[in-house]
């Protein structure tokens, strides 16, 4: 449906978001040398097979989203000079 396996921790489906967050946490523990009985190598391989993203850079995700909004603005208005008081998207004006 979404074309990727980059599920954020705060996803509309809260159960899935929490589960994904837990898998990432368990994986980080294994990467740091803490053995985990809660996630196996086979489960990690299965998640890797579908392109599961173990780390999400939230700041980069926000930047990309704002950039996409700026591109849309530039297409609509012919420039990227967003007013700080832009009513349709106030956060874009301060970005």
Residue pairs with C-beta under 8 A, 6 or more apart in sequence:
4 51
4 53
5 47
5 50
5 51
5 52
5 53
6 53
6 56
7 16
7 17
7 20
8 17
8 20
8 56
8 58
8 61
9 17
9 18
9 20
9 21
9 24
10 17
11 17
11 20
23 39
23 43
23 47
23 52
24 54
24 55
26 36
26 38
26 39
27 39
27 44
27 54
28 54
29 36
30 36
30 39
30 44
66 91
66 92
66 95
69 89
69 92
70 80
70 82
70 92
70 95
73 80
73 82
73 86
73 89
73 92
74 80
82 89
82 92
82 93
82 95
83 93
84 93
84 94
85 93
86 92
86 93
